[in-house]
Amino acid sequence: MDKLTSSVLSIVNTQTDGSYKVIDVKDMIDGLPGKLKTDATGISNALQYLSERGFVDIRYSDKNTYCVCSLPKGRTYEESVSADKARGKKSFRNQMLLTFFGALLGAFVGGGLAGLLFLLI
């Protein structure tokens, strides 16, 4: 799922909470992050994609207004993505710390062995 579609799903999940709500396309466009600017056609395509795959249900649409509801699949998808992001940040931090201290220990042991070898020769 691309970033625009994921952001539209997030907006629908936030605004509907599992019940049908009427949402204007302008409100969805205003709710998008700054990097993801689009028009009504982009929002319409994203909602159609989400509806076809069972993430949201569109009861009706009228020009620039949609009556939508987030389905359980859409809510669990967003929760799993946010959990993966949190886990990824924590994992990356742990990898960086492990790499740093492993390199420090390797340098210390290598220097000690080189000094010992120098004294024996």
N, C-alpha and C positions, 0 to 999 in steps of 0.2 A: 504494500500500500504506500502510495507516495505521500509526501508531506502535506500537500493541500488536502487530500482526502482524509488523512489522519486528523488534520486540524478541524475540518468540517465535522467529523465524527465527534471530536472533543467538544465542539460548540453545541452540537445536538445533545450529547450526553449531559452537559452542564445545564442546558436550558430546559430539558424535558423531564429528567429524572424518572424515566419509564412511563410517563403518561403523555398523551397527545397534546401538543402545544402548537399554536400558530406562530411561525417565525418568518420574519421578512428577510429577504435576501440581503438588503442593506445592512441589517443587524449582523448577519453572518460575515459579510465582507468587513465590517468594522471590527469584528471580533478576531479576525485573522492576525497572525503576527506580521510585523512590518515587512519582512522579506517575502511573504506569500501574498502579494496583491493579485487579485483576479477580478473577473466581472461576473455578471449573473449567469452567463453560460458555463463558466468554470464551476460555480457552485451547483448549478443544475446537473452537470455531468458527474460531479462528486457524489451528490445525493442519489443519483440514479445508480451509480456503481455500488454504493453502500446498500441500497435497497435490493438490488439484484443478488447480492451476496448474503443477505440476511442480517446486516448490522443495524439497519433502521427500517421502519415501516412508514411509507408515505401514504397517508389517508387521501389527501387531495393536494393538488397544486393549482395555483391560479396566477399566471404571469410571474410576479416576483414574490409570491407568498406561498409557503408550504405548511401543511399540517403534518408534523412528523412526530414519531415516537422512537426512542432508542430501545432496541431489543436487547435481551440478555447477552447475546453474542457480541454486540457492540460495546456494551459496558465492560464485559470481561476482557475484551481485546485491549481496551484502553488501560485497564488495571494491570494487565500483564506487561504491556509496553512500558508503563511507568515503573513497574517493579524491576524490569530488566535494565532500565537506565540507571536506577539507583544501585543495583547490584554491580553493574559495569563500572561505575565510578569508584565504588569501594574496592573492587577487584583490581582496577588499574593502579590505585594508590598503593595497595599492598604489593603489587608487582614492582612498582618503582622502589619502594623501601627495601624489598628483598634484593633487588638488583644492586642497589647502592651498597648495602651492607655486605653482600656477597663479594662485590668488587673490592671493598675495603679490606675484608678478611683475606682475599686472595693476594692482594698487594702486600699485606703484612706477612703472610706465610711465605710468599715468594722472596721478599726481602730478607727474612730471617734465614731461609735456606741458602740464599746467595751469600750472606755474611758467614754462615757456618762453613760453606764450601770454600770461601776465601781464606778462612783461618786454617783449614786443614791442608791447603795447598801451599 
